[in-house]
Amino acid sequence: MTKVPLTVRGAEKLREELARLKSVERPRIIQAIAEARAHGDLKENAEYHAAREQQSFIEGRIAEIESKLSNAQVIDVTTIDAGGKVVFGATVDVVDEETGEEATYQIVGDDEADIKQGLISVSSPIARALIGKQEGDIATVQTPGGIRELEVVAIRYV
């Protein structure tokens, strides 16, 4: 299986969620199933079926996170010598050439992307256009609304 890039922060968030699911959520669901079983007839016991469904969801999420972590290539951008170029994990300040609108993006793994926080997936059109650029370069991005030109103003490796 191919390795999936993940930032140090993204890997840590996944580990925290995994720990919470295993130490808090799993025992809570097991307790809920035990209580529902104590009520008797399981065929018509909605609490039992709801708890089992929740258990299935949690176990699936645990397996998914463990798989992601085992296939992750954790990249610490602070240790990379990128030579002033935009690379995975870099935080990039850009200005839209047409509108003058400023934005800051960090290029992260697919699972970490959250546009509201300025975290864009490495496979997104904007990230693909920015990768390899240096300060002062113009990145041409094909968007649903047409072509946008973004000037790279600053690059940080934090």
N, C-alpha and C positions, 0 to 999 in steps of 0.2 A: 504494500500500500504506500502511496506517496505521502511524504511529509507535508504537513500543513503549517504555514508560518503563523506564529503567535507572538505577541509582545510579552514581555515579562509581566506587565500589569494584567494582561488578559489571561495568562496562565494562572496567576495568583487568584483572580476572581473565580475562575473555574474550580480551582482547588478549594476555595472557601465555600462555594456552593455545594461541592461534593461532600465536604466535611459536615455541612449543615444538614444535607439530605440524609447522610448516614447516621449522624448522632442525634438529630432532633426529629426530623420528619418520619423516618422509618420506624423508630420506637413508638411514636405517637399513633401511627397507622396500625401497628401491630396491636396496641392497646385498644384502639377503636374496634378492630375486628373481634378481639376477645370479648369486649363488652356486647357487641352486636350478636355474637354467637350465644351469649348467655340469655338472650331474650327468647331463644327457642327456634321455632320453624324457620329455616334458612330460605325456603322457597319464596316466601312472601315478606322477607325482612329487608326493607329498603335500606336501612342503615348498614346492614351487612354488605349488600351489593355496592353501595356507594363507597364504603371503606375499601372493598376489594378493588374497585375501579381506581380509586386514588392510589392504592398500593401498586397497582400495575403501572400507573403513570410515573410514580416515583422511582420504581425499579428500572423502568425504561430510561428515565432521565439520568439515573446513576450510571447505567451501562453506556449511554451516549457520551457523558462527560469523561468516563474512564477511557473510552475509545479515542475521543478527541485528544486527551492528554497523552495517551500512548503514541499517537501519530503526530504529535506536535513537534515542530522545530522551534523552540523558544529562542527568540532573537533579542538580545539586549542591545538596543540601538546606541547606548552610551559607550559601548566598547568598539563600535565599528568605525573604521577610518574610511569615510565615504568620499573624501576629497571635495567636500562642498557640494555634492550632488544630492538630489532627492532620492532616497532609498526607503525600503520598508522600515516603518517605525519612525521616520522623520516627521517633524511638525513643520508645516509649510504655511507661510503667510503669502496670500495671493491678492491681486487686485484685478477685477474684471476690466479689461481695456475699454469696453463700450460704456459701461454704467459707472465705473469708478468705485463699485462696491468692493469692500475689503472682506476677506474671509480667512480663517485659519483652519487648516485640516491636519489631522495626524493620520498617516497611512497605517492601517492595522489589518489583522486577519479578518476573514469573512465573518467569523463568529463574534467578533468584538465590535463590528461596525455599528455606529449610532450617530446618524447625521446631526441630531439635535445637540450632541456634545462635540461635534466637529471630528468625529472618528469615521473615516471613510475606508471602505474595503479596498484591499490591494487590487482586486479584480474590477473595481468600478471604473467607468470611463474617465473620470477626473484623475484618479490615482494613476491609471495607465498612461495618461497624457503627461503627468507631472514627473514620473519616475525617470531619472537620468538627467533632469534639467538642473541648472544652476541659477544662482541669484541673477536677476536681470533677463533671464530667458523667458520666452513666451510659449505657453503650452496651449495648443489648439485642441479643444474638446468638442466632440460631436454629442450634442444633447437633444432630447426630444423637441426642444424649442428652437433648435438651430445650432449653428457653430458659435462657441464662446472662446474668446482668447483671454487667457489668464496669465498675468505677468507674475513671476516668482519674485517676491520682495525679500523674503528672509527664509532661511532654513535652520532649524534647530534640531539637535539630537538629544532629546531629554527623555 
